[in-house]
Amino acid sequence: MAINYSKKLPEDLDCGITIFMKVLGAKWKPCILDAINRGYQRPTEIHKQLSTATPRVIDMQLRELEATGLVTKEVTVGYPLRVDYSLTTIGYSIMPLIGMMDKWGVENKALLRFEEMEFA
């Protein structure tokens, strides 16, 4: 028996922050986009760059990024099969924000109290 689930409160898709979080709210998505932007386009290359994330999670988030239109996937037939990801125009448009996030983190890491927080 399938359970039909619906949200109790509708999402506010008129709010830019809600849209941003819906698209990039997962833990590894900004890092995945950054890795692709730096030239790591094959899944195995991305896995190596984000070694603390499981390959399954990275692959799932790559599919979500593809579904939202931030990356494209190109499959080259042959042996072995080759898969490459690249940023779309809208994917490139978000890179300045990801760069600002990186800069903020680097500049403020000494001021943050990580030991007092639990991160999921």
N, CA, C and O atoms as CSV, one atom per row, in Angstrom:
chain,resi,resn,atom,element,x,y,z
A,1,MET,N,N,0.834,-1.178,0.000
A,1,MET,CA,C,0.000,0.000,0.000
A,1,MET,C,C,0.879,1.242,0.000
A,1,MET,O,O,1.702,1.414,0.899
A,2,ALA,N,N,0.722,2.097,-0.980
A,2,ALA,CA,C,1.509,3.320,-1.087
A,2,ALA,C,C,0.907,4.409,-0.211
A,2,ALA,O,O,-0.311,4.569,-0.132
A,3,ILE,N,N,1.785,5.147,0.441
A,3,ILE,CA,C,1.342,6.261,1.268
A,3,ILE,C,C,1.484,7.529,0.454
A,3,ILE,O,O,2.547,7.811,-0.098
A,4,ASN,N,N,0.417,8.282,0.384
A,4,ASN,CA,C,0.433,9.539,-0.352
A,4,ASN,C,C,0.794,10.651,0.625
A,4,ASN,O,O,0.031,10.943,1.546
A,5,TYR,N,N,1.952,11.270,0.427
A,5,TYR,CA,C,2.434,12.298,1.326
A,5,TYR,C,C,2.309,13.655,0.661
A,5,TYR,O,O,2.680,13.816,-0.502
A,6,SER,N,N,1.799,14.609,1.375
A,6,SER,CA,C,1.791,15.979,0.883
A,6,SER,C,C,2.208,16.898,2.017
A,6,SER,O,O,1.939,16.627,3.187
A,7,LYS,N,N,2.870,17.989,1.655
A,7,LYS,CA,C,3.340,18.927,2.666
A,7,LYS,C,C,2.159,19.636,3.294
A,7,LYS,O,O,1.179,19.966,2.628
A,8,LYS,N,N,2.275,19.863,4.596
A,8,LYS,CA,C,1.209,20.571,5.300
A,8,LYS,C,C,1.190,22.050,4.926
A,8,LYS,O,O,0.125,22.654,4.793
A,9,LEU,N,N,2.384,22.626,4.759
A,9,LEU,CA,C,2.483,24.025,4.369
A,9,LEU,C,C,3.107,24.100,2.978
A,9,LEU,O,O,4.140,23.478,2.729
A,10,PRO,N,N,2.500,24.842,2.088
A,10,PRO,CA,C,3.078,24.940,0.738
A,10,PRO,C,C,4.388,25.742,0.757
A,10,PRO,O,O,4.585,26.625,1.592
A,11,GLU,N,N,5.263,25.411,-0.177
A,11,GLU,CA,C,6.514,26.160,-0.290
A,11,GLU,C,C,6.239,27.525,-0.889
A,11,GLU,O,O,5.378,27.673,-1.756
A,12,ASP,N,N,6.975,28.517,-0.421
A,12,ASP,CA,C,6.839,29.874,-0.943
A,12,ASP,C,C,7.828,30.053,-2.085
A,12,ASP,O,O,8.961,30.487,-1.875
A,13,LEU,N,N,7.391,29.714,-3.295
A,13,LEU,CA,C,8.286,29.819,-4.451
A,13,LEU,C,C,8.368,31.238,-5.000
A,13,LEU,O,O,8.930,31.463,-6.072
A,14,ASP,N,N,7.807,32.193,-4.264
A,14,ASP,CA,C,8.014,33.597,-4.596
A,14,ASP,C,C,9.218,34.153,-3.842
A,14,ASP,O,O,9.657,35.273,-4.103
A,15,CYS,N,N,9.742,33.378,-2.918
A,15,CYS,CA,C,10.893,33.784,-2.106
A,15,CYS,C,C,12.171,33.244,-2.746
A,15,CYS,O,O,12.323,32.033,-2.909
A,16,GLY,N,N,13.079,34.131,-3.106
A,16,GLY,CA,C,14.329,33.731,-3.737
A,16,GLY,C,C,15.177,32.829,-2.868
A,16,GLY,O,O,15.839,31.925,-3.379
A,17,ILE,N,N,15.173,33.056,-1.559
A,17,ILE,CA,C,15.966,32.222,-0.653
A,17,ILE,C,C,15.410,30.800,-0.635
A,17,ILE,O,O,16.175,29.836,-0.605
A,18,THR,N,N,14.094,30.665,-0.654
A,18,THR,CA,C,13.478,29.337,-0.684
A,18,THR,C,C,13.883,28.602,-1.952
A,18,THR,O,O,14.221,27.419,-1.907
A,19,ILE,N,N,13.850,29.295,-3.075
A,19,ILE,CA,C,14.244,28.679,-4.350
A,19,ILE,C,C,15.716,28.274,-4.299
A,19,ILE,O,O,16.071,27.163,-4.693
A,20,PHE,N,N,16.565,29.172,-3.817
A,20,PHE,CA,C,17.995,28.876,-3.709
A,20,PHE,C,C,18.228,27.641,-2.846
A,20,PHE,O,O,18.995,26.755,-3.222
A,21,MET,N,N,17.567,27.581,-1.689
A,21,MET,CA,C,17.748,26.439,-0.785
A,21,MET,C,C,17.178,25.155,-1.386
A,21,MET,O,O,17.718,24.073,-1.156
A,22,LYS,N,N,16.110,25.262,-2.142
A,22,LYS,CA,C,15.537,24.082,-2.802
A,22,LYS,C,C,16.523,23.518,-3.824
A,22,LYS,O,O,16.646,22.301,-3.965
A,23,VAL,N,N,17.219,24.395,-4.530
A,23,VAL,CA,C,18.151,23.974,-5.574
A,23,VAL,C,C,19.505,23.572,-4.989
A,23,VAL,O,O,20.084,22.576,-5.423
A,24,LEU,N,N,20.022,24.323,-4.012
A,24,LEU,CA,C,21.379,24.094,-3.508
A,24,LEU,C,C,21.447,23.775,-2.024
A,24,LEU,O,O,22.530,23.815,-1.441
A,25,GLY,N,N,20.327,23.460,-1.403
A,25,GLY,CA,C,20.303,23.252,0.032
A,25,GLY,C,C,20.965,21.976,0.518
A,25,GLY,O,O,21.224,21.854,1.715
A,26,ALA,N,N,21.245,21.034,-0.341
A,26,ALA,CA,C,21.892,19.790,0.086
A,26,ALA,C,C,23.362,20.052,0.411
A,26,ALA,O,O,23.989,20.944,-0.161
A,27,LYS,N,N,23.883,19.282,1.313
A,27,LYS,CA,C,25.212,19.504,1.877
A,27,LYS,C,C,26.331,19.602,0.839
A,27,LYS,O,O,27.213,20.450,0.975
A,28,TRP,N,N,26.317,18.766,-0.180
A,28,TRP,CA,C,27.459,18.673,-1.091
A,28,TRP,C,C,27.276,19.407,-2.414
A,28,TRP,O,O,28.239,19.530,-3.171
A,29,LYS,N,N,26.085,19.894,-2.719
A,29,LYS,CA,C,25.846,20.493,-4.033
A,29,LYS,C,C,26.768,21.668,-4.358
A,29,LYS,O,O,27.312,21.704,-5.462
A,30,PRO,N,N,26.972,22.631,-3.453
A,30,PRO,CA,C,27.910,23.710,-3.792
A,30,PRO,C,C,29.323,23.189,-4.048
A,30,PRO,O,O,30.012,23.683,-4.939
A,31,CYS,N,N,29.757,22.197,-3.276
A,31,CYS,CA,C,31.095,21.614,-3.465
A,31,CYS,C,C,31.198,20.876,-4.797
A,31,CYS,O,O,32.234,20.926,-5.461
A,32,ILE,N,N,30.130,20.197,-5.184
A,32,ILE,CA,C,30.106,19.488,-6.463
A,32,ILE,C,C,30.214,20.488,-7.613
A,32,ILE,O,O,30.990,20.286,-8.547
A,33,LEU,N,N,29.437,21.562,-7.540
A,33,LEU,CA,C,29.495,22.590,-8.586
A,33,LEU,C,C,30.884,23.213,-8.647
A,33,LEU,O,O,31.410,23.454,-9.733
A,34,ASP,N,N,31.477,23.474,-7.491
A,34,ASP,CA,C,32.824,24.035,-7.454
A,34,ASP,C,C,33.827,23.080,-8.089
A,34,ASP,O,O,34.697,23.512,-8.845
A,35,ALA,N,N,33.715,21.796,-7.792
A,35,ALA,CA,C,34.633,20.808,-8.378
A,35,ALA,C,C,34.493,20.771,-9.899
A,35,ALA,O,O,35.496,20.736,-10.613
A,36,ILE,N,N,33.267,20.777,-10.392
A,36,ILE,CA,C,33.049,20.773,-11.846
A,36,ILE,C,C,33.621,22.045,-12.458
A,36,ILE,O,O,34.254,21.998,-13.513
A,37,ASN,N,N,33.403,23.172,-11.805
A,37,ASN,CA,C,33.923,24.449,-12.299
A,37,ASN,C,C,35.451,24.460,-12.353
A,37,ASN,O,O,36.038,25.117,-13.213
A,38,ARG,N,N,36.098,23.732,-11.433
A,38,ARG,CA,C,37.563,23.645,-11.416
A,38,ARG,C,C,38.109,22.601,-12.387
A,38,ARG,O,O,39.319,22.387,-12.454
A,39,GLY,N,N,37.212,21.946,-13.145
A,39,GLY,CA,C,37.668,21.031,-14.181
A,39,GLY,C,C,37.517,19.559,-13.881
A,39,GLY,O,O,37.879,18.728,-14.714
A,40,TYR,N,N,36.996,19.207,-12.721
A,40,TYR,CA,C,36.771,17.804,-12.386
A,40,TYR,C,C,35.387,17.418,-12.896
A,40,TYR,O,O,34.377,17.714,-12.257
A,41,GLN,N,N,35.346,16.756,-14.048
A,41,GLN,CA,C,34.064,16.513,-14.707
A,41,GLN,C,C,33.593,15.073,-14.648
A,41,GLN,O,O,32.403,14.811,-14.819
A,42,ARG,N,N,34.475,14.154,-14.415
A,42,ARG,CA,C,34.083,12.742,-14.347
A,42,ARG,C,C,33.672,12.403,-12.920
A,42,ARG,O,O,34.250,12.927,-11.968
A,43,PRO,N,N,32.679,11.529,-12.764
A,43,PRO,CA,C,32.227,11.184,-11.414
A,43,PRO,C,C,33.351,10.719,-10.488
A,43,PRO,O,O,33.378,11.093,-9.316
A,44,THR,N,N,34.283,9.904,-11.003
A,44,THR,CA,C,35.371,9.426,-10.146
A,44,THR,C,C,36.269,10.581,-9.691
A,44,THR,O,O,36.776,10.566,-8.569
A,45,GLU,N,N,36.464,11.571,-10.550
A,45,GLU,CA,C,37.261,12.743,-10.173
A,45,GLU,C,C,36.555,13.546,-9.079
A,45,GLU,O,O,37.188,14.015,-8.134
A,46,ILE,N,N,35.251,13.695,-9.217
A,46,ILE,CA,C,34.465,14.432,-8.223
A,46,ILE,C,C,34.477,13.683,-6.896
A,46,ILE,O,O,34.602,14.298,-5.837
A,47,HIS,N,N,34.347,12.357,-6.947
A,47,HIS,CA,C,34.406,11.541,-5.723
A,47,HIS,C,C,35.727,11.755,-5.000
A,47,HIS,O,O,35.744,11.883,-3.776
A,48,LYS,N,N,36.839,11.798,-5.737
A,48,LYS,CA,C,38.154,11.994,-5.121
A,48,LYS,C,C,38.265,13.374,-4.488
A,48,LYS,O,O,38.861,13.521,-3.420
A,49,GLN,N,N,37.699,14.380,-5.133
A,49,GLN,CA,C,37.751,15.739,-4.595
A,49,GLN,C,C,36.936,15.878,-3.315
A,49,GLN,O,O,37.288,16.662,-2.434
A,50,LEU,N,N,35.853,15.121,-3.212
A,50,LEU,CA,C,34.953,15.197,-2.061
A,50,LEU,C,C,34.989,13.861,-1.316
A,50,LEU,O,O,33.962,13.204,-1.146
A,51,SER,N,N,36.167,13.478,-0.883
A,51,SER,CA,C,36.366,12.137,-0.333
A,51,SER,C,C,35.606,11.883,0.965
A,51,SER,O,O,35.437,10.723,1.341
A,52,THR,N,N,35.145,12.910,1.660
A,52,THR,CA,C,34.383,12.685,2.890
A,52,THR,C,C,32.907,12.415,2.618
A,52,THR,O,O,32.163,12.039,3.523
A,53,ALA,N,N,32.488,12.606,1.376
A,53,ALA,CA,C,31.109,12.281,0.984
A,53,ALA,C,C,31.100,10.905,0.331
A,53,ALA,O,O,32.055,10.530,-0.349
A,54,THR,N,N,30.027,10.157,0.536
A,54,THR,CA,C,29.954,8.842,-0.095
A,54,THR,C,C,29.656,9.004,-1.585
A,54,THR,O,O,28.953,9.936,-1.974
A,55,PRO,N,N,30.179,8.112,-2.417
A,55,PRO,CA,C,29.890,8.179,-3.844
A,55,PRO,C,C,28.390,8.162,-4.138
A,55,PRO,O,O,27.929,8.834,-5.060
A,56,ARG,N,N,27.636,7.401,-3.361
A,56,ARG,CA,C,26.185,7.333,-3.567
A,56,ARG,C,C,25.538,8.709,-3.399
A,56,ARG,O,O,24.692,9.102,-4.203
A,57,VAL,N,N,25.935,9.434,-2.362
A,57,VAL,CA,C,25.378,10.764,-2.108
A,57,VAL,C,C,25.780,11.723,-3.220
A,57,VAL,O,O,24.949,12.493,-3.702
A,58,ILE,N,N,27.036,11.688,-3.631
A,58,ILE,CA,C,27.491,12.558,-4.713
A,58,ILE,C,C,26.716,12.265,-5.988
A,58,ILE,O,O,26.256,13.187,-6.662
A,59,ASP,N,N,26.570,10.985,-6.323
A,59,ASP,CA,C,25.835,10.609,-7.541
A,59,ASP,C,C,24.380,11.057,-7.478
A,59,ASP,O,O,23.829,11.523,-8.476
A,60,MET,N,N,23.763,10.920,-6.321
A,60,MET,CA,C,22.373,11.351,-6.155
A,60,MET,C,C,22.257,12.868,-6.328
A,60,MET,O,O,21.338,13.351,-6.990
A,61,GLN,N,N,23.179,13.609,-5.740
A,61,GLN,CA,C,23.125,15.062,-5.855
A,61,GLN,C,C,23.500,15.533,-7.255
A,61,GLN,O,O,22.999,16.562,-7.709
A,62,LEU,N,N,24.367,14.806,-7.945
A,62,LEU,CA,C,24.643,15.119,-9.355
A,62,LEU,C,C,23.371,14.973,-10.191
A,62,LEU,O,O,23.090,15.809,-11.049
A,63,ARG,N,N,22.600,13.903,-9.939
A,63,ARG,CA,C,21.333,13.722,-10.666
A,63,ARG,C,C,20.367,14.858,-10.378
A,63,ARG,O,O,19.669,15.327,-11.278
A,64,GLU,N,N,20.323,15.305,-9.124
A,64,GLU,CA,C,19.437,16.417,-8.764
A,64,GLU,C,C,19.893,17.713,-9.434
A,64,GLU,O,O,19.063,18.489,-9.907
A,65,LEU,N,N,21.196,17.950,-9.478
A,65,LEU,CA,C,21.718,19.143,-10.152
A,65,LEU,C,C,21.413,19.099,-11.646
A,65,LEU,O,O,21.126,20.129,-12.258
A,66,GLU,N,N,21.475,17.918,-12.222
A,66,GLU,CA,C,21.123,17.757,-13.637
A,66,GLU,C,C,19.627,18.013,-13.841
A,66,GLU,O,O,19.232,18.677,-14.800
A,67,ALA,N,N,18.808,17.488,-12.946
A,67,ALA,CA,C,17.354,17.657,-13.063
A,67,ALA,C,C,16.936,19.122,-12.951
A,67,ALA,O,O,15.978,19.546,-13.598
A,68,THR,N,N,17.654,19.898,-12.127
A,68,THR,CA,C,17.312,21.315,-11.987
A,68,THR,C,C,17.925,22.175,-13.077
A,68,THR,O,O,17.588,23.353,-13.198
A,69,GLY,N,N,18.825,21.600,-13.878
A,69,GLY,CA,C,19.382,22.327,-15.008
A,69,GLY,C,C,20.685,23.054,-14.728
A,69,GLY,O,O,21.118,23.861,-15.550
A,70,LEU,N,N,21.326,22.793,-13.587
A,70,LEU,CA,C,22.593,23.454,-13.293
A,70,LEU,C,C,23.784,22.755,-13.940
A,70,LEU,O,O,24.803,23.391,-14.211
A,71,VAL,N,N,23.666,21.457,-14.191
A,71,VAL,CA,C,24.723,20.717,-14.880
A,71,VAL,C,C,24.111,19.877,-15.999
A,71,VAL,O,O,22.926,19.545,-15.978
A,72,THR,N,N,24.939,19.552,-16.957
A,72,THR,CA,C,24.536,18.610,-17.998
A,72,THR,C,C,25.441,17.392,-17.911
A,72,THR,O,O,26.584,17.473,-17.463
A,73,LYS,N,N,24.908,16.281,-18.346
A,73,LYS,CA,C,25.637,15.015,-18.325
A,73,LYS,C,C,25.826,14.569,-19.763
A,73,LYS,O,O,24.868,14.502,-20.534
A,74,GLU,N,N,27.065,14.264,-20.118
A,74,GLU,CA,C,27.365,13.761,-21.456
A,74,GLU,C,C,27.937,12.360,-21.330
A,74,GLU,O,O,28.944,12.142,-20.657
A,75,VAL,N,N,27.280,11.419,-21.984
A,75,VAL,CA,C,27.722,10.033,-21.966
A,75,VAL,C,C,28.343,9.716,-23.314
A,75,VAL,O,O,27.701,9.877,-24.352
A,76,THR,N,N,29.595,9.263,-23.302
A,76,THR,CA,C,30.293,8.877,-24.518
A,76,THR,C,C,30.302,7.356,-24.578
A,76,THR,O,O,30.842,6.689,-23.696
A,77,VAL,N,N,29.701,6.823,-25.625
A,77,VAL,CA,C,29.601,5.380,-25.782
A,77,VAL,C,C,30.962,4.822,-26.169
A,77,VAL,O,O,31.679,5.407,-26.980
A,78,GLY,N,N,31.294,3.725,-25.599
A,78,GLY,CA,C,32.562,3.060,-25.867
A,78,GLY,C,C,32.899,2.175,-24.688
A,78,GLY,O,O,32.102,2.005,-23.766
A,79,TYR,N,N,34.097,1.616,-24.735
A,79,TYR,CA,C,34.515,0.808,-23.614
A,79,TYR,C,C,35.811,1.364,-23.081
A,79,TYR,O,O,36.800,1.379,-23.814
A,80,PRO,N,N,35.862,1.810,-21.876
A,80,PRO,CA,C,34.736,1.884,-20.945
A,80,PRO,C,C,33.838,3.080,-21.265
A,80,PRO,O,O,34.258,4.030,-21.925
A,81,LEU,N,N,32.626,3.014,-20.795
A,81,LEU,CA,C,31.666,4.103,-20.946
A,81,LEU,C,C,32.231,5.330,-20.249
A,81,LEU,O,O,32.786,5.214,-19.156
A,82,ARG,N,N,32.103,6.494,-20.852
A,82,ARG,CA,C,32.641,7.724,-20.257
A,82,ARG,C,C,31.498,8.686,-19.962
A,82,ARG,O,O,30.662,8.954,-20.825
A,83,VAL,N,N,31.469,9.204,-18.734
A,83,VAL,CA,C,30.464,10.172,-18.318
A,83,VAL,C,C,31.182,11.440,-17.884
A,83,VAL,O,O,32.112,11.390,-17.079
A,84,ASP,N,N,30.750,12.571,-18.417
A,84,ASP,CA,C,31.305,13.865,-18.045
A,84,ASP,C,C,30.171,14.805,-17.671
A,84,ASP,O,O,29.118,14.808,-18.309
A,85,TYR,N,N,30.389,15.597,-16.637
A,85,TYR,CA,C,29.440,16.622,-16.230
A,85,TYR,C,C,30.042,17.988,-16.534
A,85,TYR,O,O,31.252,18.186,-16.424
A,86,SER,N,N,29.186,18.921,-16.915
A,86,SER,CA,C,29.632,20.291,-17.116
A,86,SER,C,C,28.547,21.243,-16.642
A,86,SER,O,O,27.371,20.888,-16.563
A,87,LEU,N,N,28.969,22.456,-16.330
A,87,LEU,CA,C,28.020,23.463,-15.878
A,87,LEU,C,C,27.240,24.020,-17.061
A,87,LEU,O,O,27.784,24.186,-18.153
A,88,THR,N,N,25.978,24.302,-16.839
A,88,THR,CA,C,25.162,24.990,-17.831
A,88,THR,C,C,25.333,26.495,-17.608
A,88,THR,O,O,26.049,26.914,-16.699
A,89,THR,N,N,24.689,27.284,-18.421
A,89,THR,CA,C,24.746,28.736,-18.255
A,89,THR,C,C,24.250,29.136,-16.867
A,89,THR,O,O,24.868,29.966,-16.200
A,90,ILE,N,N,23.143,28.551,-16.436
A,90,ILE,CA,C,22.634,28.885,-15.108
A,90,ILE,C,C,23.540,28.323,-14.014
A,90,ILE,O,O,23.624,28.893,-12.926
A,91,GLY,N,N,24.210,27.220,-14.291
A,91,GLY,CA,C,25.188,26.685,-13.340
A,91,GLY,C,C,26.364,27.635,-13.168
A,91,GLY,O,O,26.817,27.875,-12.049
A,92,TYR,N,N,26.861,28.179,-14.284
A,92,TYR,CA,C,27.942,29.166,-14.200
A,92,TYR,C,C,27.482,30.421,-13.461
A,92,TYR,O,O,28.275,31.061,-12.771
A,93,SER,N,N,26.213,30.773,-13.602
A,93,SER,CA,C,25.721,32.007,-12.987
A,93,SER,C,C,25.737,31.943,-11.459
A,93,SER,O,O,25.748,32.984,-10.800
A,94,ILE,N,N,25.737,30.761,-10.899
A,94,ILE,CA,C,25.739,30.635,-9.444
A,94,ILE,C,C,27.151,30.579,-8.862
A,94,ILE,O,O,27.319,30.666,-7.645
A,95,MET,N,N,28.152,30.437,-9.703
A,95,MET,CA,C,29.524,30.297,-9.218
A,95,MET,C,C,30.032,31.510,-8.431
A,95,MET,O,O,30.780,31.315,-7.474
A,96,PRO,N,N,29.668,32.751,-8.780
A,96,PRO,CA,C,30.108,33.868,-7.931
A,96,PRO,C,C,29.589,33.747,-6.493
A,96,PRO,O,O,30.292,34.110,-5.549
A,97,LEU,N,N,28.370,33.242,-6.324
A,97,LEU,CA,C,27.836,33.045,-4.970
A,97,LEU,C,C,28.618,31.971,-4.227
A,97,LEU,O,O,28.929,32.131,-3.047
A,98,ILE,N,N,28.933,30.884,-4.909
A,98,ILE,CA,C,29.706,29.810,-4.282
A,98,ILE,C,C,31.106,30.313,-3.939
A,98,ILE,O,O,31.654,29.966,-2.893
A,99,GLY,N,N,31.681,31.125,-4.812
A,99,GLY,CA,C,32.985,31.738,-4.521
A,99,GLY,C,C,32.930,32.636,-3.297
A,99,GLY,O,O,33.861,32.651,-2.492
A,100,MET,N,N,31.850,33.378,-3.153
A,100,MET,CA,C,31.682,34.245,-1.981
A,100,MET,C,C,31.512,33.415,-0.712
A,100,MET,O,O,32.012,33.793,0.348
A,101,MET,N,N,30.803,32.278,-0.815
A,101,MET,CA,C,30.655,31.387,0.336
A,101,MET,C,C,32.022,30.856,0.768
A,101,MET,O,O,32.330,30.814,1.959
A,102,ASP,N,N,32.832,30.455,-0.203
A,102,ASP,CA,C,34.170,29.943,0.088
A,102,ASP,C,C,35.021,31.022,0.747
A,102,ASP,O,O,35.684,30.763,1.752
A,103,LYS,N,N,35.008,32.214,0.195
A,103,LYS,CA,C,35.792,33.324,0.737
A,103,LYS,C,C,35.360,33.642,2.170
A,103,LYS,O,O,36.206,33.841,3.042
A,104,TRP,N,N,34.058,33.691,2.414
A,104,TRP,CA,C,33.548,33.971,3.753
A,104,TRP,C,C,34.016,32.901,4.737
A,104,TRP,O,O,34.451,33.218,5.844
A,105,GLY,N,N,33.927,31.638,4.333
A,105,GLY,CA,C,34.351,30.551,5.211
A,105,GLY,C,C,35.822,30.628,5.561
A,105,GLY,O,O,36.197,30.448,6.720
A,106,VAL,N,N,36.657,30.891,4.572
A,106,VAL,CA,C,38.097,30.985,4.805
A,106,VAL,C,C,38.409,32.169,5.724
A,106,VAL,O,O,39.209,32.049,6.652
A,107,GLU,N,N,37.772,33.310,5.457
A,107,GLU,CA,C,38.048,34.517,6.241
A,107,GLU,C,C,37.542,34.429,7.678
A,107,GLU,O,O,38.095,35.086,8.560
A,108,ASN,N,N,36.510,33.638,7.932
A,108,ASN,CA,C,35.881,33.633,9.250
A,108,ASN,C,C,36.057,32.348,10.048
A,108,ASN,O,O,35.557,32.250,11.169
A,109,LYS,N,N,36.754,31.367,9.499
A,109,LYS,CA,C,36.852,30.075,10.193
A,109,LYS,C,C,37.484,30.207,11.578
A,109,LYS,O,O,37.107,29.467,12.487
A,110,ALA,N,N,38.422,31.116,11.764
A,110,ALA,CA,C,39.057,31.277,13.071
A,110,ALA,C,C,38.110,31.890,14.099
A,110,ALA,O,O,38.321,31.725,15.301
A,111,LEU,N,N,37.089,32.582,13.655
A,111,LEU,CA,C,36.146,33.238,14.562
A,111,LEU,C,C,34.972,32.347,14.953
A,111,LEU,O,O,34.245,32.653,15.898
A,112,LEU,N,N,34.789,31.259,14.239
A,112,LEU,CA,C,33.650,30.377,14.484
A,112,LEU,C,C,33.998,29.336,15.536
A,112,LEU,O,O,35.134,28.867,15.607
A,113,ARG,N,N,33.019,28.982,16.346
A,113,ARG,CA,C,33.221,28.018,17.432
A,113,ARG,C,C,32.584,26.685,17.048
A,113,ARG,O,O,31.447,26.398,17.422
A,114,PHE,N,N,33.325,25.881,16.300
A,114,PHE,CA,C,32.802,24.607,15.826
A,114,PHE,C,C,32.614,23.604,16.949
A,114,PHE,O,O,31.706,22.774,16.887
A,115,GLU,N,N,33.453,23.664,17.973
A,115,GLU,CA,C,33.362,22.683,19.044
A,115,GLU,C,C,32.045,22.814,19.822
A,115,GLU,O,O,31.622,21.856,20.469
A,116,GLU,N,N,31.402,23.960,19.770
A,116,GLU,CA,C,30.150,24.172,20.484
A,116,GLU,C,C,28.929,23.775,19.652
A,116,GLU,O,O,27.802,23.805,20.146
A,117,MET,N,N,29.153,23.409,18.406
A,117,MET,CA,C,28.041,23.104,17.522
A,117,MET,C,C,28.119,21.647,17.086
A,117,MET,O,O,29.202,21.073,16.975
A,118,GLU,N,N,26.978,21.074,16.848
A,118,GLU,CA,C,26.922,19.746,16.244
A,118,GLU,C,C,26.446,19.923,14.819
A,118,GLU,O,O,25.406,20.534,14.574
A,119,PHE,N,N,27.204,19.392,13.885
A,119,PHE,CA,C,26.835,19.480,12.477
A,119,PHE,C,C,26.327,18.119,12.030
A,119,PHE,O,O,26.896,17.081,12.369
A,120,ALA,N,N,25.258,18.145,11.271
A,120,ALA,CA,C,24.683,16.899,10.753
A,120,ALA,C,C,25.473,16.399,9.586
A,120,ALA,O,O,25.141,15.360,9.015
